[in-house]
Amino acid sequence: MMRELGGDYAAEVAYQFFSKPSQAAYDTYGKVCLPLYSNPNAPAAGNFRDRAIERPEVALHFFADEMARMDMRAEIANIRCPTLVVGGTIDPVTPPICSQAIADAIGNNARLKLFEGCGHGPHRDDPGGAEKVMRSFLATNV
């Protein structure tokens, strides 16, 4: 997905960051790949970074030490309450196949909603649509 959104260079930057995390790779990833997290045509695209408090040391530790071992499917299979799984069709870090895997792991209690043309934050890329879906889900599952 990173290649589709940002070309070969973005794909290579993402590969380098996720396979060999370093401060330099983190910095480059932030410049090249993070802008691809949102639909560039959405009015609030990229604004999430304006409010973010970055802790590169935490990110580097997570991506170097924990991410490769992190598989929560067995744990989330224990969820027994109705669960809304929200994703974007152009999300480069949790692409639709991963959102589907999350919903599948939860099972019959999950409702998956993929937002067309949205990236990693459908609530940013399509705030009206995301609010409508969340309100509807809450109204029928509370």
N, C-alpha and C positions, 0 to 999 in steps of 0.2 A: 504494500500500500504506500509506503514511503517513496518507492520508486515511481509509482503511478502519479503521486501528487507532486513530487519534487525532482523527479529525474534520477539518473544514475548517481549523481553526486550526493544527493540527499540519502539515497539508499546506502551508499558507501559510508557516509558520515554516521548514519544510524548503526550500521554493522560494526564499525570501529568502536562506537561508544558502548554498545551492548556487549560486545565480545571482549573488549579491552578497556574498561572504564578508567579514565584518568582525568585530571583537571583540564588538560588541553582538549580532550575529546568531549568533555562536558561543555566547555565553552563553545566549541564549534557546533555541537548538537543544538545548543540553545539558539545560536544565530541561524542555522540552516533548517533544522527540523521542527523546533517548537512552533514557529509560525504556521506550520502545516497542520497543527492540531485543530485549527478552526477553519471553517469555510471562509475564504478571503472575501467573499461577497456578502457575508453577514455583517450587519451594521456594527456589532460589538466584537467582531473578529479580533482576536489577539488581546483584548482588554484584560483578560484574566491575568496576564503577566504583570500588568501595572500594579495589581494588588498583592501579588505573590511575595512571600518572604522566602527567599531561596536559602537553602542550607546545602551547598554542594557536597560537603563531607558526608551528610546523611544519604544523599542520592548516590554518591560514589560507593559507599558501603553497601547500600541495598543492591545496586546493579552488579557489583563485583562479588558479593558474598551470598546474598539471600535470594535474589530473583530466580536464579536457575533452579533452586530447590523448592520454590514456592508453587505448590499445587494444592489448592484448597477445595477441590471438587468433592472429596470424601466428606469434608466438614460441611460444606454448603448443602450436601444431599440431605442433611439432617434438618434443614429448614422446613417447618411445618405450617407457617403462616403464608398468606398470599404475598407474593413478592413481584415487584415490577422491575424488570431488567431493561434498562434504557441504553441504547447505543446509537451510533451514527454510521451511515453507510460509507463514509469516507474517513473513518477514524483510523489513523495510522498506527496507533499503539494498542488499541483494543478493537481490531477489525470485526466486522459482523460475525465471522466464524467463531471468534472468541466469545462474543456476547451470546451467540447461540449455545456454545459449550457451557456457559454459566447457567443459562436457562435450562438446558438439558440436565445438568447436574442437580439442580433444584427439583426438577420434575414437574409434576402436575400442579404444584403450588406457584409456579412461575408464569408470568405473562411477559413475553418479549415484545418490545416496541423499538423498531429501528427507524430512525429519522433520516429520510432521504436528503442527501446533500449536506449532512451534518458531520462534524468531526468528533473530537473527544468530549465535547461538551454540548450536547443538543440543547441544553438550557441556555447556552450562550448563542448558538447559531440559529435556533428557532425558539426563542423564549415563549412566544404565544402558543405555539404548538405543544411545547414541552409542558407548559402549565396546564393546558387543556387535558392532556393525557394523564398527568399526575393527579389533577383534581378529580377526573373521572374514576381513576383507579381507587383513590382514597374514598370517594363517595360510595363505591360499591364494595369496598373491602374493609371498612372500619366497623 
